[in-house]
Amino acid sequence: MKHLRLIPHNTSINFVGLRYVTFTLCAFVAITSLYFAFFKGLNFGIDFKGGYVVEVRFKEVTEPAHLRTLFKDIDVGEITLQQIGGAKDFIIKIESKENSHSPSQANEVVAIVKKVLPQDTDYRRIETVGPKVGEEMVRNALKAIAFSLIAMLVYIAFRFEWQFAVCAVIALAHDCLAILSLFCVFPLEFNETAIIAILITAGYSINDTIVIFDRIREGMIKHQNMSIRDLINHSLNSTLSRTTLTAVTTLLAVLSLYFFGGPVIAKFSLPILVGILVGTFSSIFLAAPLLMYLKIEPPVVKSLKKGAPANR
């Protein structure tokens, strides 16, 4: 049985030769992302900005789409619905429109929400999320991303060499900045699901990068007389079919969620969709070509430098 290949077996693309163009593009994305993050900022949701959380239980089975219709005409801030447990239990998150979170304001917002819900609704929990809690969540989210990058740096340094780890983390930082710019430029709410999307993107990207790095390390043993430039190109071309096939199949799954999963899942799947594209691009055009500048050496060269015979 023939294997499915989206890319011909004898492909010979000069990825390293394109590095100046791709590096410029990646630098533009990173600088633009930082600019928008500092000067425009993120559209924080209730998880980071603060607001009100109302947990309710309805007497009858209620569809989320029906609830969104009820909340469509009230002006209390951004409302997010989360179904928990059975089909009758929901958490209603109401974003605060002002910085103040006084008890009177909370009562006013909850009273407006109660007017549009059925009278027999059971209100099981009503809480106020203050801005200090939101600031703490922002710090914890940034720590989670930073610690994940550090953990990947340590793992790759042990698995390969420090040069591979540095290149991988640079590519991962580029991917995370690209996702952040998506939330800065477009009117997307930055909440806890956005952090999940960033970590999913980092996980997907590092998986692709390690596959390519593994082929490069394997080539350093098999093709010891090949230059690093040719070795990187050879490894990228030999894994290109696998990389594109993985990306396409994953994109098809995420696209189905985006178009058919409803508005809530669509908001979650969009950054993952962009992250897959960015992560695939950085694995091929950024992480591997960067090895050219960190002077990785085939085992034969290292052995000669140490005065030991090379392993054949």
C-alpha positions as CSV (number, residue, x, y, z in Angstrom):
1,M,0.0,0.0,0.0
2,K,1.4,3.4,-1.0
3,H,1.8,6.1,1.6
4,L,-0.1,9.3,1.1
5,R,2.3,12.1,0.2
6,L,1.2,15.7,-0.3
7,I,4.8,16.6,-1.2
8,P,6.8,14.8,-3.9
9,H,9.6,12.5,-2.6
10,N,12.3,14.2,-4.6
11,T,11.5,17.7,-3.4
12,S,14.6,19.9,-3.1
13,I,13.7,23.4,-1.7
14,N,16.5,25.6,-0.6
15,F,15.0,26.6,2.8
16,V,18.3,27.9,4.2
17,G,18.7,30.1,1.1
18,L,15.3,31.7,1.9
19,R,16.3,32.4,5.5
20,Y,16.8,36.2,5.1
21,V,13.3,36.6,3.7
22,T,11.7,34.4,6.4
23,F,13.8,35.8,9.2
24,T,12.6,39.3,8.2
25,L,9.0,38.2,8.1
26,C,9.3,36.6,11.6
27,A,11.0,39.7,13.0
28,F,8.2,41.8,11.6
29,V,5.6,39.6,13.2
30,A,7.4,39.7,16.6
31,I,8.0,43.5,16.5
32,T,4.4,44.2,15.4
33,S,3.0,41.9,18.1
34,L,5.0,43.7,20.8
35,Y,3.9,47.1,19.5
36,F,0.2,46.2,19.6
37,A,0.6,44.5,23.0
38,F,2.2,47.6,24.6
39,F,0.3,50.4,22.8
40,K,-3.1,48.9,22.1
41,G,-3.3,46.2,24.7
42,L,-5.4,43.1,25.0
43,N,-9.2,43.0,25.2
44,F,-9.3,41.2,28.6
45,G,-12.4,39.2,29.5
46,I,-14.0,38.7,32.9
47,D,-11.3,36.2,33.9
48,F,-8.7,39.1,33.9
49,K,-10.8,42.3,33.9
50,G,-13.3,41.4,36.6
51,G,-17.1,41.1,36.6
52,Y,-19.8,38.9,38.0
53,V,-20.4,35.2,38.0
54,V,-23.9,33.8,38.3
55,E,-24.5,30.0,38.6
56,V,-28.0,29.0,37.8
57,R,-30.1,25.9,37.4
58,F,-33.3,25.9,35.2
59,K,-36.3,23.7,35.8
60,E,-36.4,22.7,32.1
61,V,-33.7,21.8,29.7
62,T,-32.4,25.0,28.1
63,E,-30.3,25.5,25.0
64,P,-27.3,27.9,25.1
65,A,-28.6,29.5,21.9
66,H,-31.9,30.4,23.6
67,L,-30.1,32.0,26.5
68,R,-28.0,34.1,24.2
69,T,-31.2,35.3,22.5
70,L,-32.5,36.4,25.9
71,F,-29.3,38.3,26.8
72,K,-29.0,39.9,23.3
73,D,-30.9,43.1,24.1
74,I,-29.7,43.9,27.7
75,D,-26.7,46.2,28.2
76,V,-24.8,45.0,31.2
77,G,-21.5,44.2,29.5
78,E,-20.1,41.2,27.7
79,I,-21.9,38.0,28.7
80,T,-20.3,34.5,28.5
81,L,-22.3,31.3,29.0
82,Q,-20.7,28.0,30.2
83,Q,-22.8,24.8,30.5
84,I,-21.8,22.7,33.5
85,G,-23.0,19.3,34.6
86,G,-26.4,18.6,32.9
87,A,-28.4,20.5,30.3
88,K,-30.0,22.6,33.0
89,D,-26.9,24.0,34.8
90,F,-25.1,27.1,33.5
91,I,-22.5,29.6,34.7
92,I,-23.2,33.1,33.4
93,K,-20.2,35.4,33.4
94,I,-20.9,39.1,33.1
95,E,-18.0,41.4,32.2
96,S,-17.8,44.6,34.3
97,K,-18.2,47.8,32.2
98,E,-16.6,49.9,34.9
99,N,-13.6,49.6,37.2
100,S,-15.7,49.8,40.3
101,H,-17.3,46.6,41.8
102,S,-19.5,48.0,44.5
103,P,-22.3,45.8,46.0
104,S,-25.0,48.1,44.7
105,Q,-23.6,47.8,41.2
106,A,-23.5,44.0,41.5
107,N,-27.1,43.9,42.7
108,E,-28.2,46.1,39.8
109,V,-26.5,43.9,37.2
110,V,-27.9,40.7,38.7
111,A,-31.3,42.2,38.9
112,I,-31.2,43.0,35.2
113,V,-30.1,39.4,34.4
114,K,-32.9,38.0,36.6
115,K,-35.5,40.0,34.6
116,V,-34.8,38.1,31.4
117,L,-34.5,34.6,33.0
118,P,-37.5,32.4,34.0
119,Q,-39.0,33.2,37.4
120,D,-38.4,29.6,38.6
121,T,-34.7,29.8,38.0
122,D,-32.6,28.6,40.9
123,Y,-29.7,31.0,41.6
124,R,-27.1,28.8,43.2
125,R,-24.1,31.1,43.3
126,I,-23.5,34.9,42.7
127,E,-20.0,36.2,43.0
128,T,-18.0,39.3,42.1
129,V,-14.6,39.0,40.5
130,G,-12.5,42.0,41.4
131,P,-9.8,43.6,39.3
132,K,-7.1,42.5,41.8
133,V,-8.0,38.9,41.1
134,G,-7.8,39.6,37.4
135,E,-4.3,41.1,37.7
136,E,-3.2,38.1,39.6
137,M,-4.5,35.8,36.9
138,V,-2.6,37.8,34.3
139,R,0.6,37.3,36.2
140,N,-0.1,33.6,36.7
141,A,-0.9,33.2,33.0
142,L,2.4,34.9,32.0
143,K,4.3,32.7,34.5
144,A,2.6,29.6,33.0
145,I,3.8,30.5,29.5
146,A,7.3,31.4,30.7
147,F,7.7,28.2,32.7
148,S,6.5,26.1,29.8
149,L,9.1,27.7,27.5
150,I,11.8,27.1,30.1
151,A,10.8,23.5,30.6
152,M,11.0,22.9,26.8
153,L,14.4,24.6,26.7
154,V,15.8,22.3,29.4
155,Y,14.3,19.2,27.8
156,I,15.6,19.9,24.3
157,A,19.0,20.9,25.7
158,F,19.2,17.4,27.3
159,R,17.6,15.6,24.4
160,F,19.8,17.3,21.7
161,E,22.3,20.1,22.3
162,W,21.9,23.6,23.7
163,Q,21.9,25.1,20.1
164,F,18.8,23.1,19.3
165,A,17.1,24.3,22.5
166,V,17.9,28.0,21.8
167,C,16.5,27.8,18.3
168,A,13.4,25.9,19.4
169,V,12.5,28.5,22.2
170,I,13.1,31.4,19.8
171,A,10.6,29.8,17.4
172,L,8.1,29.2,20.3
173,A,8.4,32.8,21.5
174,H,7.6,33.9,18.0
175,D,4.5,31.7,17.9
176,C,3.3,33.0,21.2
177,L,3.8,36.6,20.1
178,A,1.9,35.9,16.9
179,I,-1.1,34.6,18.8
180,L,-1.0,37.6,21.2
181,S,-1.1,39.9,18.2
182,L,-4.2,38.2,17.0
183,F,-5.9,39.1,20.2
184,C,-4.6,42.7,20.1
185,V,-5.5,43.5,16.5
186,F,-8.9,41.8,16.3
187,P,-11.8,42.2,18.7
188,L,-11.2,38.9,20.4
189,E,-11.6,38.5,24.1
190,F,-8.5,37.5,25.9
191,N,-9.5,35.1,28.7
192,E,-8.4,31.8,30.2
193,T,-9.2,29.9,26.9
194,A,-6.7,32.2,25.2
195,I,-4.0,31.0,27.5
196,I,-5.0,27.4,26.6
197,A,-4.8,28.2,22.9
198,I,-1.3,29.6,23.3
199,L,-0.1,26.6,25.2
200,I,-1.7,24.3,22.6
201,T,0.1,26.2,19.9
202,A,3.4,25.9,21.7
203,G,2.9,22.1,22.1
204,Y,2.0,21.6,18.5
205,S,4.9,23.7,17.3
206,I,7.5,22.0,19.5
207,N,6.3,18.6,18.3
208,D,7.0,19.6,14.6
209,T,10.3,21.2,15.6
210,I,11.6,18.1,17.4
211,V,10.8,15.9,14.5
212,I,12.9,18.1,12.2
213,F,15.7,18.4,14.8
214,D,15.7,14.6,15.2
215,R,16.1,14.2,11.4
216,I,19.0,16.7,11.4
217,R,20.7,14.9,14.3
218,E,20.3,11.6,12.4
219,G,21.7,13.2,9.3
220,M,24.7,14.4,11.2
221,I,25.6,10.8,11.8
222,K,24.7,9.3,8.4
223,H,26.1,12.2,6.3
224,Q,29.1,13.3,8.2
225,N,30.8,14.9,5.2
226,M,27.7,17.0,4.3
227,S,27.8,20.7,5.2
228,I,25.4,22.0,7.8
229,R,23.6,24.1,5.2
230,D,23.0,21.0,2.9
231,L,22.1,18.9,5.9
232,I,19.4,21.3,7.2
233,N,17.9,21.5,3.7
234,H,18.0,17.8,3.3
235,S,16.3,17.2,6.6
236,L,13.6,19.8,6.0
237,N,12.8,18.3,2.6
238,S,12.7,14.8,3.9
239,T,10.3,15.7,6.7
240,L,8.3,18.2,4.6
241,S,5.6,15.6,3.5
242,R,5.1,14.5,7.1
243,T,4.9,18.1,8.3
244,T,2.4,19.3,5.7
245,L,0.3,16.1,6.1
246,T,0.1,16.6,9.9
247,A,-0.7,20.3,9.5
248,V,-3.5,19.7,6.9
249,T,-5.2,17.0,8.9
250,T,-5.1,19.1,12.1
251,L,-6.4,22.1,10.2
252,L,-9.3,20.1,8.8
253,A,-10.3,19.1,12.3
254,V,-10.0,22.6,13.7
255,L,-11.8,24.1,10.7
256,S,-14.7,21.8,11.3
257,L,-14.9,23.1,14.9
258,Y,-14.7,26.7,13.7
259,F,-17.5,26.4,11.2
260,F,-19.8,23.9,12.9
261,G,-19.0,24.1,16.6
262,G,-21.0,27.2,17.4
263,P,-19.9,30.7,18.4
264,V,-18.2,29.8,21.7
265,I,-16.1,27.0,20.2
266,A,-15.4,29.1,17.1
267,K,-13.8,31.8,19.4
268,F,-11.6,29.1,21.0
269,S,-10.6,27.3,17.7
270,L,-9.7,30.5,15.8
271,P,-6.4,31.2,17.7
272,I,-5.6,27.4,17.5
273,L,-6.2,27.6,13.7
274,V,-3.8,30.5,13.4
275,G,-1.3,28.9,15.8
276,I,-1.1,25.7,13.7
277,L,-0.2,27.8,10.6
278,V,2.3,29.9,12.5
279,G,3.8,27.0,14.3
280,T,4.3,25.0,11.1
281,F,5.9,28.0,9.4
282,S,8.3,28.7,12.3
283,S,9.4,25.0,12.6
284,I,10.4,25.0,8.9
285,F,11.6,28.5,8.2
286,L,12.8,29.7,11.6
287,A,13.9,27.0,14.1
288,A,16.0,24.9,11.7
289,P,17.7,27.6,9.6
290,L,18.7,29.4,12.9
291,L,21.1,26.4,13.5
292,M,23.3,27.9,10.8
293,Y,24.3,30.7,13.2
294,L,25.0,28.6,16.3
295,K,27.8,26.4,14.8
296,I,26.5,22.9,15.4
297,E,29.1,20.4,14.3
298,P,28.8,16.8,13.0
299,P,30.2,14.1,15.2
300,V,33.2,13.6,12.9
301,V,34.3,17.2,13.4
302,K,33.9,16.9,17.2
303,S,35.9,13.7,17.2
304,L,38.7,15.2,15.2
305,K,38.9,18.2,17.5
306,K,39.2,15.9,20.5
307,G,41.8,13.8,18.7
308,A,39.7,10.7,18.7
309,P,38.8,8.6,15.6
310,A,35.3,9.4,14.2
311,N,32.6,6.7,14.5
312,R,31.5,5.4,11.2
